[in-house]
Amino acid sequence: MTNDQHGFEKKTVSHEGDLEIKDAKVIFQTAWTELEASVGRQNLRFPKSIILLGGAPGSGKGTQTKFIMQARGFVGEPVVISSLLNTPEMKRIKDAGKLVGDREVISLLLKILIQQQYRDGALLDGFPRTNVQVEFVKLLVDQINELHGEFKGTNLAMHFRRPEIHVMVLFVEEKESVERQLKRGRDIQQQNEQVTVTGIGELQELRTTDLDIEAARHRYRVFKEQTWEALQSLREIYHYHFINARGTVEEVEKNILCELQYQSSLELDEATYDLIRVIPLASEIAGNARIELVKRLDKYVMEQPELFKKVIHIINDRFMPIIIRHALVGWAIVNSEDPIFERPSALAMLIDIFSERGFQAVVDKNIHELADHVNLETGVVEKHTKHIFRIQVRFPGSDIRRG
């Protein structure tokens, strides 16, 4: 065995591991086939973005889950894998005297992920934890990519977008992990005692590992030997975020934000990004607005690609030289009489393209009637209408001190 950069052991793949992967493929394919037969292939609509959240015991995973989801603009509840075993469906299986295995959990997870609330993004809390579950992730992404290719160019394309997978690991050393687990146990114990005496509040779940130092150490060792290895194996495949979870809640949140800053090259469809990358990037977009923006831009390329290219060309050739000349003040006004902007969709594209690059654009349409000549026989002044689009563009100006 060898050690990785954090001192954890790296295991080599064994024959037993090969058998596990083979079994995982059978389990996944069975669950996938059943789901497709149940809902139909056109309804296999999975999240655009999936965050696989793992963390050392006591790293604050539960505390940071809500913050991570807000940072990404996710609206669905986090999918807590350990809680799946307590769902009504799983309880029925257990009540029937049957065991709940990987097949049942994967089947339920697939059903959850195609729900409407997870269409733009889902956070999987505690998945994957084993190499078998890692194989499930790979198989799922392969299937989503297959759906993306199958429906690309159809009127259903927006429901089958290229998946974006993020692996996020909150990490603390063993000593701090054990101290945090035991402190959590003491705090919950004290809270429950007050609830029992006063009758006010709700009793909280008290883990046995939060009361015993050896149990807490064992829980950390399990994380090192199983979960850590599983998450590390995805490092070279998907977007990987190693979060230092030491420090205050605010400090950890800052670390998370630094890792999750928006990068259009990662989130947009490749064809969209190739078109839009010629526009200089000014700043970044955050929260739910980012998700909606990405959806609109991808939709433009899928449904109106030629118009989208023309708008990008106009911005790059006519707008950017003026904007660059006003870089110090961070504000520019560009007038355009191009008839392309008579189309509402072209104006929407212009605003969204600027927003994606970090600018704020506001459009005013001014209509002017201009006299051509006077008809001497009728005395009527013949006119023509001229449409002028006034686009105000704001962006972060230079930090150079002026005056």
Backbone torsions as a table, in degrees:
resi	resn	phi	psi	omega
1	MET	NA	150.2	175.4
2	THR	-120.2	167.4	179.0
3	ASN	-107.3	147.8	176.0
4	ASP	-89.3	-174.1	-174.5
5	GLN	-65.4	-16.5	-179.7
6	HIS	-102.7	8.3	177.3
7	GLY	85.3	7.3	179.7
8	PHE	-88.7	148.0	-179.8
9	GLU	-72.1	138.6	176.0
10	LYS	-109.0	119.9	-176.5
11	LYS	-92.2	150.1	175.2
12	THR	-86.8	153.1	-178.5
13	VAL	-72.3	130.2	-177.8
14	SER	-106.4	171.5	175.4
15	HIS	-60.7	-37.0	177.8
16	GLU	-61.3	-38.1	178.4
17	GLY	-64.4	-37.4	177.5
18	ASP	-62.3	-40.1	179.1
19	LEU	-66.2	-38.2	178.7
20	GLU	-62.3	-43.1	179.4
21	ILE	-63.4	-41.2	178.4
22	LYS	-61.8	-44.2	178.5
23	ASP	-63.7	-38.7	180.0
24	ALA	-61.0	-40.3	-179.9
25	LYS	-63.9	-40.3	179.4
26	VAL	-65.9	-45.9	-179.4
27	ILE	-60.8	-46.9	-177.9
28	PHE	-64.6	-45.7	-177.4
29	GLN	-62.3	-36.9	177.3
30	THR	-64.0	-47.2	-179.9
31	ALA	-63.8	-40.7	-178.8
32	TRP	-65.7	-44.5	-179.6
33	THR	-61.2	-42.2	179.6
34	GLU	-65.2	-40.9	179.8
35	LEU	-65.6	-45.1	-179.8
36	GLU	-62.2	-39.1	178.4
37	ALA	-67.3	-29.9	-176.9
38	SER	-78.8	-43.8	-173.0
39	VAL	-109.9	-15.0	-177.4
40	GLY	91.4	145.3	-174.6
41	ARG	-62.6	-36.1	-178.4
42	GLN	-69.1	-12.8	179.4
43	ASN	-104.2	10.6	175.6
44	LEU	-84.1	70.7	-173.3
45	ARG	-106.7	104.6	-173.8
46	PHE	-99.8	166.8	-177.1
47	PRO	-60.4	145.6	172.7
48	LYS	-65.6	-39.3	-177.6
49	SER	-127.4	135.4	177.1
50	ILE	-129.2	126.8	174.8
51	ILE	-105.0	122.8	175.8
52	LEU	-96.5	105.3	-172.8
53	LEU	-101.5	120.7	175.3
54	GLY	-130.1	164.1	180.0
55	GLY	-172.6	153.1	176.0
56	ALA	-65.3	151.4	176.1
57	PRO	-55.9	132.2	179.7
58	GLY	81.5	8.1	-178.4
59	SER	-81.8	-5.1	178.5
60	GLY	89.4	22.8	-178.3
61	LYS	-58.0	-46.4	179.2
62	GLY	-64.1	-36.5	179.8
63	THR	-67.4	-38.9	-172.8
64	GLN	-90.2	-9.8	-176.7
65	THR	-56.7	-49.0	-178.6
66	LYS	-61.9	-40.5	179.8
67	PHE	-64.4	-43.3	179.6
68	ILE	-61.0	-42.8	-179.1
69	MET	-66.3	-39.5	177.6
70	GLN	-65.2	-39.8	179.8
71	ALA	-62.2	-31.5	179.8
72	ARG	-97.4	-6.0	178.2
73	GLY	77.4	23.1	178.7
74	PHE	-75.6	138.9	-177.5
75	VAL	-107.6	-21.6	-179.6
76	GLY	-78.0	157.4	177.4
77	GLU	-66.2	148.1	176.0
78	PRO	-61.4	142.7	178.5
79	VAL	-91.6	101.4	-178.1
80	VAL	-90.5	109.5	-172.3
81	ILE	-60.2	-40.5	-179.2
82	SER	-63.0	-26.0	-179.2
83	SER	-80.7	-15.1	-179.9
84	LEU	-61.8	-28.9	-178.2
85	LEU	-69.7	-14.5	-178.4
86	ASN	-105.1	9.4	178.5
87	THR	-73.2	158.4	178.5
88	PRO	-53.9	-38.5	-178.7
89	GLU	-64.8	-42.5	179.4
90	MET	-70.2	-36.1	179.0
91	LYS	-64.5	-35.7	178.2
92	ARG	-63.8	-38.4	178.5
93	ILE	-64.9	-45.2	-179.5
94	LYS	-67.8	-37.3	178.7
95	ASP	-64.7	-25.6	179.2
96	ALA	-83.0	4.4	178.3
97	GLY	82.0	14.3	-179.1
98	LYS	-100.7	158.7	178.8
99	LEU	-90.3	144.5	176.1
100	VAL	-93.2	114.9	-178.1
101	GLY	-115.5	-168.7	-178.6
102	ASP	-59.7	-38.1	-177.0
103	ARG	-61.6	-43.5	-178.2
104	GLU	-67.2	-42.0	-179.0
105	VAL	-66.7	-45.0	-179.8
106	ILE	-64.6	-40.8	178.6
107	SER	-60.1	-44.8	179.6
108	LEU	-67.9	-40.1	-179.9
109	LEU	-61.5	-43.1	178.7
110	LEU	-61.8	-41.2	178.9
111	LYS	-63.2	-37.6	-179.6
112	ILE	-68.5	-43.0	-173.7
113	LEU	-67.8	-20.4	178.2
114	ILE	-90.2	4.8	176.4
115	GLN	-69.2	150.8	-175.9
116	GLN	-57.1	-37.4	-175.5
117	GLN	-64.2	-18.8	-178.7
118	TYR	-104.0	11.8	-173.9
119	ARG	-58.0	-40.3	-178.1
120	ASP	-91.4	-26.3	-179.5
121	GLY	-175.7	148.7	178.5
122	ALA	-141.1	144.0	175.7
123	LEU	-112.3	121.4	178.3
124	LEU	-99.7	108.3	-177.6
125	ASP	-87.4	110.9	178.1
126	GLY	89.8	28.1	179.7
127	PHE	-144.7	129.5	2.4
128	PRO	-89.2	157.0	177.1
129	ARG	-116.9	-13.8	-178.7
130	THR	-132.7	165.9	178.5
131	ASN	-65.4	-30.0	176.3
132	VAL	-64.9	-43.1	178.8
133	GLN	-67.7	-31.2	174.1
134	VAL	-60.3	-41.3	178.9
135	GLU	-64.0	-36.3	176.3
136	PHE	-60.4	-42.9	179.7
137	VAL	-60.1	-48.1	-178.8
138	LYS	-60.9	-43.3	-179.7
139	LEU	-64.7	-39.4	178.8
140	LEU	-64.2	-45.7	179.8
141	VAL	-62.7	-40.0	177.1
142	ASP	-59.4	-42.5	-179.5
143	GLN	-67.5	-40.5	178.9
144	ILE	-64.6	-41.4	177.2
145	ASN	-62.9	-37.0	177.7
146	GLU	-64.4	-42.3	176.8
147	LEU	-63.6	-40.1	179.0
148	HIS	-58.5	-46.2	179.4
149	GLY	-68.0	-36.2	-177.9
150	GLU	-67.2	-40.7	-175.0
151	PHE	-98.4	0.2	178.6
152	LYS	-62.0	132.0	-179.5
153	GLY	87.7	-0.1	177.3
154	THR	-104.5	172.6	179.7
155	ASN	-73.5	-2.9	177.2
156	LEU	-103.7	6.2	-172.7
157	ALA	-57.0	-35.8	-176.8
158	MET	-67.0	-17.3	179.0
159	HIS	-89.2	-6.6	-176.4
160	PHE	-132.4	63.5	-176.8
161	ARG	-82.3	159.1	177.8
162	ARG	-60.3	126.2	-175.3
163	PRO	-73.6	148.8	177.9
164	GLU	-123.0	115.5	-174.0
165	ILE	-111.6	126.6	176.7
166	HIS	-118.1	130.8	174.0
167	VAL	-104.7	121.4	-177.8
168	MET	-122.3	127.1	-178.8
169	VAL	-123.1	118.3	173.9
170	LEU	-89.7	125.4	-170.9
171	PHE	-126.5	135.9	167.4
172	VAL	-137.0	155.8	178.0
173	GLU	-70.0	165.1	-175.3
174	GLU	-59.1	-44.4	-177.1
175	LYS	-58.7	-47.0	-180.0
176	GLU	-69.7	-36.1	178.2
177	SER	-59.1	-48.1	-179.1
178	VAL	-63.7	-43.3	-179.9
179	GLU	-61.8	-40.5	-179.4
180	ARG	-68.7	-40.2	178.7
181	GLN	-60.6	-45.5	-178.0
182	LEU	-68.7	-37.2	177.0
183	LYS	-64.2	-41.1	177.7
184	ARG	-60.6	-40.9	178.1
185	GLY	-61.7	-43.9	179.2
186	ARG	-64.2	-41.6	-178.8
187	ASP	-65.2	-43.8	-179.2
188	ILE	-67.6	-39.3	178.9
189	GLN	-60.7	-44.5	179.0
190	GLN	-65.6	-42.0	178.6
191	GLN	-61.1	-45.6	-178.5
192	ASN	-65.5	-35.3	177.2
193	GLU	-63.9	-41.0	178.5
194	GLN	-66.0	-40.4	179.1
195	VAL	-63.8	-41.4	-179.9
196	THR	-63.6	-40.7	-177.7
197	VAL	-74.8	-45.3	-173.7
198	THR	-91.6	-23.8	-175.7
199	GLY	76.4	8.0	-178.9
200	ILE	-105.1	131.4	179.0
201	GLY	97.4	-172.9	-178.4
202	GLU	-123.9	143.8	176.8
203	LEU	-69.9	138.5	178.8
204	GLN	-102.8	151.7	179.5
205	GLU	-67.2	129.9	-179.9
206	LEU	-112.5	112.6	-179.8
207	ARG	-77.3	142.1	177.8
208	THR	-64.9	-29.3	179.6
209	THR	-69.5	-16.5	179.1
210	ASP	-87.5	1.8	-177.4
211	LEU	-114.2	-17.7	-174.1
212	ASP	-125.5	127.5	-174.7
213	ILE	-63.6	-38.3	179.7
214	GLU	-69.4	-36.9	177.3
215	ALA	-65.5	-38.2	178.7
216	ALA	-65.9	-40.8	177.6
217	ARG	-64.8	-40.4	179.1
218	HIS	-62.4	-40.9	179.5
219	ARG	-61.9	-38.0	178.4
220	TYR	-68.1	-39.2	179.2
221	ARG	-63.5	-39.1	176.9
222	VAL	-61.2	-41.2	176.9
223	PHE	-60.0	-45.9	-178.6
224	LYS	-63.0	-43.4	-171.0
225	GLU	-83.7	-22.3	-176.9
226	GLN	-118.6	-66.4	-173.5
227	THR	-63.7	-45.5	-178.0
228	TRP	-59.1	-46.6	-179.9
229	GLU	-61.7	-41.9	-179.2
230	ALA	-63.2	-45.6	-178.9
231	LEU	-67.4	-38.9	179.8
232	GLN	-62.6	-31.6	-178.1
233	SER	-66.6	-15.4	179.9
234	LEU	-95.5	-0.9	-172.9
235	ARG	-59.4	-40.4	-176.0
236	GLU	-89.0	-0.6	-174.8
237	ILE	-105.6	-44.9	-175.3
238	TYR	-121.3	174.8	177.8
239	HIS	-66.6	123.2	-171.8
240	TYR	-116.0	131.6	-178.1
241	HIS	-126.8	111.8	176.2
242	PHE	-96.8	114.2	-174.1
243	ILE	-106.0	121.1	173.1
244	ASN	-73.4	110.2	-174.1
245	ALA	-95.5	11.7	174.5
246	ARG	-76.5	158.8	177.9
247	GLY	97.1	-170.3	-178.1
248	THR	-74.4	166.9	177.0
249	VAL	-57.8	-42.6	-178.8
250	GLU	-64.0	-39.6	179.3
251	GLU	-65.9	-39.6	178.5
252	VAL	-67.3	-40.1	177.7
253	GLU	-59.6	-40.3	178.5
254	LYS	-63.0	-41.9	177.3
255	ASN	-61.5	-40.1	-179.9
256	ILE	-65.1	-44.7	179.9
257	LEU	-61.4	-40.3	178.6
258	CYS	-60.5	-35.9	-179.2
259	GLU	-76.3	-29.8	-172.9
260	LEU	-102.4	14.8	178.9
261	GLN	-59.4	142.6	-173.9
262	TYR	-67.2	133.2	173.5
263	GLN	-131.4	113.8	-174.9
264	SER	-62.3	-29.9	-179.1
265	SER	-65.2	-20.7	-179.7
266	LEU	-91.5	-29.6	-169.2
267	GLU	-104.1	-32.2	-178.6
268	LEU	-77.5	155.7	170.7
269	ASP	-59.0	145.8	-174.9
270	GLU	-57.1	-41.9	-179.8
271	ALA	-63.8	-38.7	178.9
272	THR	-65.1	-46.8	-177.4
273	TYR	-64.2	-38.3	178.7
274	ASP	-60.4	-33.6	179.0
275	LEU	-76.6	-39.6	-168.3
276	ILE	-92.0	-12.4	-174.5
277	ARG	-66.4	-15.2	179.1
278	VAL	-71.4	-16.3	177.9
279	ILE	-83.7	126.1	-178.6
280	PRO	-60.0	139.9	178.4
281	LEU	-85.6	127.0	-178.5
282	ALA	-102.7	-45.3	178.0
283	SER	-156.1	-164.2	-172.7
284	GLU	-123.0	160.3	-176.6
285	ILE	-110.0	145.0	-175.8
286	ALA	-131.8	167.9	171.4
287	GLY	68.7	-157.6	-175.5
288	ASN	-65.9	-31.0	179.4
289	ALA	-58.8	-33.6	179.6
290	ARG	-64.6	-44.8	-179.2
291	ILE	-61.3	-45.9	-179.4
292	GLU	-65.0	-38.3	180.0
293	LEU	-63.6	-46.6	179.6
294	VAL	-60.2	-41.5	179.0
295	LYS	-60.9	-43.7	-178.4
296	ARG	-65.9	-44.0	-178.4
297	LEU	-63.1	-44.6	177.2
298	ASP	-62.2	-35.5	179.8
299	LYS	-67.7	-38.0	177.2
300	TYR	-58.0	-45.9	-177.6
301	VAL	-65.9	-36.0	-178.6
302	MET	-74.0	-36.6	-171.1
303	GLU	-104.8	-29.9	-177.9
304	GLN	-139.2	58.6	-173.0
305	PRO	-61.3	-40.2	-177.0
306	GLU	-67.2	-42.8	177.7
307	LEU	-63.5	-39.7	179.7
308	PHE	-61.4	-43.6	178.1
309	LYS	-62.1	-40.5	-179.3
310	LYS	-64.3	-42.1	-180.0
311	VAL	-64.4	-41.3	177.6
312	ILE	-61.8	-42.3	179.9
313	HIS	-61.7	-43.3	179.6
314	ILE	-63.7	-44.8	179.9
315	ILE	-60.5	-46.8	-175.1
316	ASN	-68.4	-39.5	-175.3
317	ASP	-84.8	-36.5	-171.8
318	ARG	-107.6	-33.3	-175.5
319	PHE	-88.3	-47.1	-171.6
320	MET	-61.3	-38.6	177.1
321	PRO	-58.2	-38.1	179.3
322	ILE	-70.5	-43.4	-179.6
323	ILE	-62.5	-41.9	-179.6
324	ILE	-63.0	-36.4	178.8
325	ARG	-66.7	-20.8	-179.5
326	HIS	-106.0	22.9	-175.0
327	ALA	-61.3	-31.4	-178.2
328	LEU	-65.9	-41.2	-174.5
329	VAL	-89.8	-19.4	178.6
330	GLY	73.5	28.8	-177.5
331	TRP	-157.2	133.2	-180.0
332	ALA	-147.5	150.7	175.3
333	ILE	-120.7	129.0	179.3
334	VAL	-124.4	127.5	176.1
335	ASN	-99.2	139.3	179.4
336	SER	-140.1	139.1	174.8
337	GLU	-112.2	14.3	-178.0
338	ASP	-63.1	124.1	-178.6
339	PRO	-63.7	-13.8	179.5
340	ILE	-60.6	-28.9	-177.5
341	PHE	-80.6	1.9	170.2
342	GLU	-69.7	-19.7	179.3
343	ARG	-86.9	119.8	-178.9
344	PRO	-54.6	-35.2	-178.9
345	SER	-66.2	-32.0	178.4
346	ALA	-68.0	-40.1	176.7
347	LEU	-64.8	-40.7	178.2
348	ALA	-62.0	-41.3	178.0
349	MET	-62.1	-44.7	-179.4
350	LEU	-57.7	-47.0	-179.1
351	ILE	-64.2	-43.1	-178.3
352	ASP	-69.2	-37.0	178.1
353	ILE	-63.4	-45.4	177.4
354	PHE	-61.5	-42.4	-180.0
355	SER	-62.4	-41.3	-179.9
356	GLU	-61.9	-33.4	179.2
357	ARG	-86.4	-0.2	174.5
358	GLY	98.7	9.2	178.9
359	PHE	-99.6	161.2	170.6
360	GLN	-111.3	122.1	-178.3
361	ALA	-120.7	133.5	176.7
362	VAL	-126.5	131.6	-175.4
363	VAL	-113.2	130.9	172.1
364	ASP	-117.1	134.4	177.8
365	LYS	-105.7	122.2	179.8
366	ASN	-113.4	131.3	-179.6
367	ILE	-109.5	124.0	179.5
368	HIS	-119.8	134.9	173.7
369	GLU	-101.3	123.0	-176.9
370	LEU	-114.9	135.6	179.6
371	ALA	-78.2	132.4	176.9
372	ASP	-93.7	-56.6	176.0
373	HIS	-166.5	169.9	-179.6
374	VAL	-102.4	129.6	175.9
375	ASN	-76.1	111.8	-174.3
376	LEU	-66.2	-26.2	-178.6
377	GLU	-77.8	-39.6	-176.4
378	THR	-102.5	-17.8	-177.4
379	GLY	76.7	7.4	-178.7
380	VAL	-85.6	134.2	177.2
381	VAL	-85.2	117.3	179.6
382	GLU	-86.0	132.3	-174.0
383	LYS	-127.0	166.4	169.6
384	HIS	-135.4	151.5	-177.1
385	THR	-95.5	135.2	-180.0
386	LYS	-120.5	124.8	179.7
387	HIS	-102.0	122.7	178.4
388	ILE	-117.3	124.9	178.4
389	PHE	-99.2	119.1	-178.1
390	ARG	-103.3	111.9	-175.6
391	ILE	-108.8	117.5	175.3
392	GLN	-95.5	127.5	-178.3
393	VAL	-121.5	123.0	178.4
394	ARG	-117.8	147.9	-178.7
395	PHE	-162.3	163.9	179.7
396	PRO	-60.1	122.7	179.9
397	GLY	-81.5	-178.5	-179.3
398	SER	-69.8	148.1	176.3
399	ASP	-83.3	-1.5	179.8
400	ILE	-62.5	130.8	-178.4
401	ARG	-70.4	131.0	-177.4
402	ARG	-109.7	151.4	177.4
403	GLY	82.2	NA	NA
